Amino acid sequence: MPLEKENGGQGIRTVQRALDILACFDEEQPQLNLTQISEKIGLAKSTTTRLLATLEQNGYVEKDLSTLKYKLGKQIYYLGHIAGKSIELKTIAKPIMEKLRDETKETINLHTLEGIYRVCIEQSLGLNTISHSIKIGVKHPLWAGAGGKAILAFQNEEFTQTVLETAVNPRPQLMSELEEIKTVYFCSSIDEEEVGSSAVSAPIFDINGVVKASLSISGPTSRFSQENITNYQKLVKDAAFLISSKMGYIHQEKVL
C-alpha cells in the first residue's frame, strides 16, 4: 500500500477516535477521567492521553486540574450555537405538523414570538369539512389563546408584566395558569381568543432552552371534548418536544 494512502487511513482513524472521545460525554456523565474515557473507547491510556491533549489544545475538551476529570469545552458550545442558528424552524416543523394534522384531522399552527405578540408562521390546515384557520403573519396576543400562553409562560417576569399591561380583560387565573404550563408543558384555551374555536398548545425550545415558538392544535369548540383535549395535550407536547430536539434542545423531564 502506498505511504500516502496508509497515512490517509491513519488520519481517518485518528479523527474517528477523537470523535469517539467527544461522544463519551452525555447528560449522565458530563465529566470523565482518563481511565473512564480510555475504557469507553477501547484505547490504551497513552493513545487516549495524546488525543485528549490535542482536543484540549483546540478547546474541544477542558481538564479540571483539581479532579483530573475532562469535560466538553467551549468550542463545542460555539459550534452547537452556530448549528442551532442555521436550522430553519419551519423546515423542521412542517413534516411533524403534517403528521400531527393527519392524526387529529385538526389544524396545526406554528407560532413564533414577535415583540410582545405571537405570529403564525406556518399552518397545516385541518382535514375536516369545517376547520379552523388563522392568517399567517397576523399578530395575536400572548395573553390569550393556547398558542400565546405556551410562549408567555416561559418568558422572564419583566417581559410577562409588560405583556399583561397590554391585556384586555385578562383571565383572573392567568398567572396561576402560566405557572402550571411551566410544569406540564402544555395548555388549552376554550372560546378564549375567538368564540367557537379552541386550541391546545405546547412550547418549542431552541438549542439554548429558550422558548420563542409554540405548536398548537386548533378547531371548532364543538369537537374539543375533554377526552379529545386530554389526547391532544399529549400529542402536541410530544410533537413540540420532537421539534425542540431537532433544534438541538435536550429535554429533561421534571420529576414531580
DAWOLIN-V793301 format. One record per pair of residues at least 12 apart in sequence whose C-alpha atoms are under 10 Angstrom apart, sorted by the first residue. I is the first residue (numbers start at 0). J is the second residue. D is the distance in whole Angstrom. If there is no record, write none. Layout:
i={I	I}
j={J	J}
d={D	D}
This chain:
i={13	13	14	16	16	16	16	16	16	17	17	17	17	17	17	17	18	18	18	19	19	19	19	20	20	20	20	20	20	20	20	20	20	21	21	21	21	21	21	21	21	21	22	22	22	22	23	23	23	23	23	23	23	24	24	24	24	25	25	26	26	28	29	29	29	29	30	30	30	30	30	30	30	30	30	31	31	31	31	31	31	31	32	32	32	32	32	32	32	33	33	33	33	33	33	33	34	34	34	35	36	36	36	36	51	54	54	54	55	55	55	55	55	57	57	57	58	58	58	58	58	59	59	59	59	59	59	59	59	60	60	60	60	61	61	76	79	79	79	80	80	80	80	82	82	82	83	83	83	83	83	83	83	84	84	84	84	85	86	86	86	86	86	87	88	88	88	88	88	88	88	88	88	88	88	89	89	89	89	89	90	91	91	91	91	91	92	92	92	92	92	92	92	92	92	92	92	92	93	93	93	93	93	93	93	94	94	95	95	95	95	95	95	96	96	96	96	96	96	96	96	96	96	96	96	96	97	97	97	97	98	98	99	99	99	99	99	99	99	99	99	100	100	100	100	100	100	100	101	101	101	101	102	102	103	103	103	103	103	103	103	103	103	104	104	104	104	104	104	104	104	104	104	105	105	105	105	105	105	105	105	105	105	105	105	105	105	105	105	105	106	106	106	106	106	106	106	106	106	106	106	106	106	106	106	106	107	107	107	107	107	107	107	107	107	107	107	107	107	107	107	107	108	108	108	108	108	108	108	108	108	108	108	108	108	108	108	108	109	109	109	109	109	109	109	109	109	109	109	109	109	110	110	110	110	110	110	110	110	110	110	110	110	110	110	110	110	110	111	111	111	111	111	111	111	111	111	111	111	111	112	112	112	112	112	112	112	112	112	112	113	113	113	113	113	114	114	114	115	115	115	115	115	115	115	115	115	115	115	115	115	116	116	116	116	116	116	116	116	116	116	117	117	117	117	117	117	117	117	117	117	117	117	117	117	117	118	118	118	118	118	118	118	118	118	118	118	118	118	119	119	119	119	119	119	119	119	119	119	119	120	120	120	120	120	121	121	121	121	121	122	122	122	122	123	124	124	125	125	125	127	129	129	130	130	130	130	131	131	131	131	131	131	131	131	131	132	132	132	132	133	139	140	140	140	140	140	140	141	141	141	141	141	142	142	142	142	142	142	142	142	142	142	142	142	143	143	143	143	143	143	143	143	143	143	144	144	144	144	144	144	144	144	144	144	144	144	144	144	145	145	145	145	145	145	145	145	145	145	145	145	145	145	145	145	145	145	146	146	146	146	146	146	146	146	146	146	146	146	146	146	146	147	147	147	147	147	147	147	147	148	148	148	148	148	148	148	148	148	148	148	148	149	149	149	149	149	149	149	149	149	149	149	149	149	149	149	149	149	149	150	150	150	150	150	150	150	150	150	150	150	150	150	150	151	151	151	151	151	151	151	151	151	152	152	152	152	152	152	152	152	152	152	152	152	152	152	152	153	153	153	153	153	153	153	153	153	153	153	154	154	154	154	159	159	170	180	180	180	181	182	182	182	182	183	183	183	183	183	184	184	184	184	184	184	184	184	184	184	184	184	185	185	185	185	185	185	185	185	185	185	185	185	185	185	185	186	186	186	186	186	186	186	186	186	186	187	187	187	187	187	187	187	187	187	187	188	188	188	188	188	189	189	189	189	189	189	190	190	193	194	194	195	195	195	195	196	196	196	196	196	196	196	197	197	197	197	197	197	197	197	197	198	198	198	198	198	198	198	198	198	198	199	199	199	199	199	199	199	199	199	199	199	199	199	199	199	200	200	200	200	200	200	200	200	200	200	200	200	201	201	201	201	201	201	201	201	201	201	201	201	201	202	202	202	202	202	202	202	202	202	203	203	203	203	203	203	203	203	203	203	204	204	204	204	204	204	204	204	204	204	204	204	205	205	205	205	205	205	205	205	206	206	206	206	206	206	206	207	207	207	207	208	208	208	208	208	208	209	210	212	212	213	213	213	213	213	214	214	214	214	214	214	215	215	215	215	215	215	215	216	216	216	216	216	217}
j={46	50	50	40	41	42	46	47	50	40	47	50	51	53	54	59	40	50	54	36	39	40	41	36	37	39	40	47	50	51	54	60	71	36	51	54	59	60	70	71	72	75	36	39	40	71	35	36	37	39	40	70	71	36	69	70	71	70	71	249	251	70	68	69	70	71	61	62	63	66	67	68	69	70	71	62	66	67	68	69	70	71	62	63	66	67	68	69	70	45	47	48	51	67	68	69	47	48	68	68	48	51	68	69	69	71	72	74	69	70	71	72	74	72	73	74	71	72	73	74	75	71	72	73	74	75	76	77	78	72	73	74	75	73	74	207	206	207	247	205	206	207	247	206	246	247	205	206	207	245	246	247	248	205	206	246	247	246	205	206	245	246	247	246	109	111	120	121	203	205	212	242	243	245	246	109	120	121	122	242	121	241	242	243	245	246	108	109	121	122	214	238	239	241	242	243	245	246	107	108	109	121	122	123	242	123	242	107	123	238	239	241	242	108	109	121	122	123	124	214	215	216	235	238	239	242	122	123	124	125	123	238	123	125	215	216	231	234	235	237	238	122	123	124	125	126	216	217	123	124	125	126	231	234	125	126	127	216	217	227	230	231	234	123	124	125	126	127	128	130	216	217	218	123	124	125	126	127	129	130	131	132	198	215	216	217	218	219	222	231	122	123	124	125	126	127	130	131	132	133	198	215	216	217	218	219	121	122	123	124	125	131	132	198	199	200	214	215	216	217	218	235	120	121	122	123	124	132	133	135	146	198	200	213	214	215	216	217	121	122	123	135	146	200	203	212	213	214	215	216	239	122	135	136	138	139	146	147	149	150	200	202	203	211	212	213	214	215	136	138	146	147	150	202	203	210	211	212	213	214	138	139	141	147	150	151	210	211	212	213	138	139	141	211	212	138	158	162	138	139	140	141	142	147	151	158	159	161	162	163	165	137	138	139	140	141	142	147	150	151	162	136	137	138	139	140	141	142	146	147	148	150	151	211	212	213	133	134	135	136	137	138	139	140	141	146	147	212	213	133	134	135	136	137	138	139	146	212	213	214	134	135	136	137	212	133	134	135	136	214	134	135	214	215	216	217	218	216	217	218	218	218	219	196	217	218	219	195	196	197	198	216	217	218	219	220	196	217	218	219	217	192	162	163	165	166	167	192	159	162	163	165	166	159	162	163	165	166	167	169	170	173	174	177	192	166	167	168	169	170	173	188	191	192	193	186	187	188	189	190	191	192	193	196	197	198	199	200	215	185	186	187	188	189	191	192	197	198	199	200	201	202	213	214	215	216	217	185	186	187	188	198	199	200	201	202	212	213	214	215	216	217	186	200	201	202	212	213	214	215	173	176	177	180	185	186	187	188	200	201	202	213	177	180	181	184	185	186	187	199	200	201	202	203	210	211	212	213	214	215	177	180	181	200	201	202	203	204	209	210	211	212	213	214	163	177	180	181	202	210	211	212	213	173	174	175	176	177	178	179	180	181	182	184	185	186	202	210	177	178	180	181	184	202	204	208	209	210	211	177	209	210	211	174	177	191	200	201	202	202	252	253	254	255	201	232	236	252	253	200	201	202	203	232	233	235	236	237	239	240	252	199	200	201	202	213	214	215	231	232	233	234	235	236	237	239	198	199	200	201	202	215	228	232	235	236	199	200	201	215	216	217	228	229	231	232	200	217	220	223	228	217	219	220	221	223	228	219	220	220	219	220	218	219	220	221	217	218	219	220	221	222	223	216	217	218	219	220	221	222	223	228	215	216	217	218	219	220	223	228	231	232	214	215	216	217	218	223	228	229	230	231	232	233	234	235	236	213	214	215	216	217	231	232	233	234	235	236	239	213	214	215	216	232	233	234	235	236	237	238	239	240	214	215	235	236	238	239	240	242	243	236	238	239	240	241	242	243	244	246	248	239	240	241	242	243	244	245	246	247	248	249	250	242	243	244	245	246	247	248	249	243	244	245	246	247	248	249	246	247	248	249	243	246	247	248	249	250	248	243	239	243	235	236	239	242	243	235	236	238	239	240	242	231	232	234	235	236	238	239	228	231	232	234	235	231}
d={10	8	9	8	10	9	10	9	8	10	9	6	8	9	8	10	10	10	10	9	9	6	10	7	8	8	7	8	8	8	9	9	10	9	10	9	8	8	9	7	10	9	10	10	9	10	9	7	10	7	8	10	10	9	9	7	7	10	9	9	9	9	10	8	6	8	10	9	9	10	10	6	5	5	8	9	10	9	5	5	7	10	9	10	8	6	4	6	9	10	7	7	9	8	7	8	9	10	10	10	10	10	10	9	9	9	9	10	9	10	9	8	10	9	10	8	8	5	6	5	8	6	4	7	5	6	9	10	10	4	8	8	8	8	10	10	8	9	8	10	7	8	9	9	9	8	8	6	9	9	6	6	9	9	9	9	10	10	10	10	9	7	9	8	9	10	10	10	10	9	9	8	9	9	7	8	8	7	10	10	10	9	7	9	7	8	10	8	9	10	9	9	9	9	6	9	9	10	10	10	9	8	8	8	9	10	10	10	10	7	9	8	7	8	8	9	8	6	10	8	9	9	9	8	9	9	9	6	9	9	9	9	9	10	10	8	9	7	8	10	7	10	7	7	6	8	8	10	9	10	8	8	10	9	8	9	10	8	10	9	9	8	9	10	9	5	5	6	10	9	9	10	9	9	7	4	6	7	9	7	8	10	10	10	6	6	6	9	9	10	7	6	5	4	8	9	7	6	7	9	9	8	6	5	6	10	8	6	5	7	7	9	9	9	10	9	7	6	5	6	9	9	8	6	5	7	8	9	8	9	8	10	9	8	6	5	7	8	5	6	9	9	8	10	9	7	6	5	7	9	10	9	9	9	10	10	7	8	10	9	10	9	9	8	5	5	6	8	10	10	9	9	8	10	9	9	6	4	6	9	9	10	9	9	7	9	9	5	6	9	8	10	10	8	10	10	10	10	9	9	8	7	10	10	9	8	9	8	6	10	9	10	6	6	5	5	9	8	10	9	8	9	8	6	5	6	6	10	8	6	10	8	9	9	8	9	10	9	7	6	6	5	6	9	10	9	9	9	10	8	7	5	6	7	8	8	9	9	9	10	9	5	6	9	10	10	9	7	9	10	9	8	10	10	10	10	10	9	9	8	9	8	8	9	8	6	7	10	7	9	10	9	6	5	6	10	10	8	8	10	10	9	8	10	9	8	10	9	9	7	9	10	9	9	7	7	9	7	9	7	9	8	10	9	9	8	9	10	8	8	9	8	6	6	9	9	8	5	8	9	6	5	8	10	8	7	9	9	10	8	6	5	5	9	9	9	8	6	6	5	8	10	9	9	7	9	9	10	8	9	9	8	7	5	7	8	9	6	7	6	9	9	10	9	10	9	9	8	10	10	9	9	7	8	9	7	9	9	8	9	9	9	8	7	9	8	7	6	9	9	6	6	5	9	9	10	8	6	8	9	9	10	10	9	8	6	8	10	10	6	6	6	6	10	10	7	10	10	9	9	9	10	10	10	9	10	8	5	7	9	6	6	10	9	10	10	9	9	8	9	8	7	10	8	10	10	8	6	9	10	8	7	9	10	10	9	10	9	9	9	9	8	10	9	9	10	9	9	9	9	6	7	9	9	10	10	7	10	9	9	10	7	6	4	7	10	10	9	10	6	8	10	8	6	10	9	8	6	5	7	9	9	10	7	10	9	4	6	9	9	9	10	8	10	9	8	9	9	10	10	10	10	9	7	10	8	10	9	7	10	9	8	9	6	5	8	7	6	4	5	8	9	9	8	6	6	6	5	9	9	7	10	6	5	4	6	9	8	8	8	9	10	8	6	5	7	9	9	7	9	10	7	6	10	10	7	9	7	5	4	6	9	9	7	10	10	6	7	9	6	6	7	9	8	9	9	6	5	9	8	6	8	6	9	9	8	10	6	8	10	9	9	9	5	7	9	7	5	9	9	9	8	8	10	8	5	8	10	8	9	6	9	9	9	6	8	9	6	7	6	9	8	8	9	6	4	4	8	9	8	7	9	9	10	9	6	8	8	9	9	9	10	10	10	7	10	10	7	8	8	6	10	9	9	9	10	7	9	10	9	10	7	9	9	7	10}
